Amino acid sequence: MANKKIPGPGEGKRGEQGYFGYLLRQATTAYRARMEKALAKLEITPPQFSVLTMIAAYEGVSNADLARLSLLTPQTVSVIVNNLEKSGAITRRAHAVHGRIQQLQITTLGLETLAQCKSYVKEVEQELSMSLTEEEACIVKRWLVSIAVNAES
């Protein structure tokens, strides 16, 4: 039996004939690689960027909520939060009523870091969507959101 040539992205089952799930995973892997390369300039990982983004968006969020928002495990979030706190990007404070719950806030340094990250991420996002019209980009986003929403029901 002769060895078949393994298709590259966009070819065969790695192209338009492929399964949605596989194509989503392939795209996610490509996106993550681009994100890692872009954010490496700032010594930030994509999960750290996600956590910083969510803390900035939802001030006072707890680790548990942060794990759900950033699509990471509680253990991963705990490590990231500890590292971001050590770097001075975030602070913690005890919840006013439930003292065991730690609420997270982004610092000025964290906001500056996040702004730099967003400029790099914006470039990656523009590269990803440059072959789409604005209408097509809206359709893709709507479809991706519907997958997540329908998974919740």
Backbone hydrogen bonds, N-H to C=O, Kabsch-Sander energy under -0.5 kcal/mol:
donor,donor_aa,acceptor,acceptor_aa,energy
10,G,14,R,-2.3
11,E,8,G,-2.3
14,R,11,E,-2.5
15,G,12,G,-1.8
17,Q,12,G,-0.9
18,G,15,G,-2.3
23,L,19,Y,-2.6
24,L,20,F,-2.9
25,R,21,G,-2.2
26,Q,22,Y,-2.9
27,A,23,L,-2.4
28,T,24,L,-2.6
29,T,25,R,-2.5
30,A,26,Q,-2.1
31,Y,27,A,-2.7
32,R,28,T,-2.8
33,A,29,T,-2.1
34,R,30,A,-1.9
35,M,31,Y,-2.6
36,E,32,R,-3.0
37,K,33,A,-2.1
38,A,34,R,-2.4
39,L,35,M,-3.0
40,A,36,E,-1.6
41,K,37,K,-0.5
41,K,38,A,-0.8
42,L,39,L,-1.7
43,E,40,A,-1.2
44,I,39,L,-1.8
49,F,45,T,-2.6
50,S,46,P,-2.6
51,V,47,P,-2.4
52,L,48,Q,-2.8
53,T,49,F,-2.6
54,M,50,S,-2.3
55,I,51,V,-2.4
56,A,52,L,-2.3
57,A,53,T,-2.0
58,Y,54,M,-2.5
60,G,104,L,-2.8
61,V,58,Y,-1.6
66,L,62,S,-2.6
67,A,63,N,-2.4
68,R,64,A,-1.6
69,L,65,D,-2.7
70,S,66,L,-2.7
71,L,67,A,-0.6
71,L,68,R,-0.6
72,L,67,A,-1.9
77,V,73,T,-2.5
78,S,74,P,-2.3
79,V,75,Q,-1.8
80,I,76,T,-2.5
81,V,77,V,-3.2
82,N,78,S,-2.2
83,N,79,V,-2.3
84,L,80,I,-2.9
85,E,81,V,-2.5
86,K,82,N,-2.3
87,S,83,N,-1.8
88,G,84,L,-0.6
88,G,85,E,-1.0
89,A,84,L,-2.1
90,I,84,L,-1.0
91,T,105,Q,-2.7
93,R,103,Q,-1.9
95,H,98,H,-0.6
95,H,101,I,-2.7
99,G,97,V,-1.0
101,I,98,H,-2.1
103,Q,93,R,-3.5
103,Q,101,I,-0.5
104,L,61,V,-2.2
105,Q,91,T,-2.5
107,T,89,A,-2.7
111,L,107,T,-2.5
112,E,108,T,-2.3
113,T,109,L,-2.6
114,L,110,G,-2.8
115,A,111,L,-2.3
116,Q,112,E,-1.9
117,C,113,T,-2.6
118,K,114,L,-2.9
119,S,115,A,-1.5
120,Y,116,Q,-1.5
121,V,117,C,-2.9
122,K,118,K,-2.5
123,E,119,S,-1.2
124,V,120,Y,-1.7
125,E,121,V,-2.9
126,Q,122,K,-2.4
127,E,123,E,-2.2
128,L,124,V,-2.3
129,S,125,E,-1.8
130,M,126,Q,-0.7
130,M,127,E,-0.7
132,L,129,S,-2.0
137,A,133,T,-2.5
138,C,134,E,-2.0
139,I,135,E,-2.0
140,V,136,E,-2.6
141,K,137,A,-2.5
142,R,138,C,-2.5
143,W,139,I,-2.4
144,L,140,V,-2.7
145,V,141,K,-2.5
146,S,142,R,-2.3
147,I,143,W,-1.7
148,A,144,L,-1.6
149,V,145,V,-2.9
150,N,146,S,-2.6
151,A,147,I,-1.4
152,E,148,A,-1.0
152,E,149,V,-0.7
153,S,149,V,-0.7
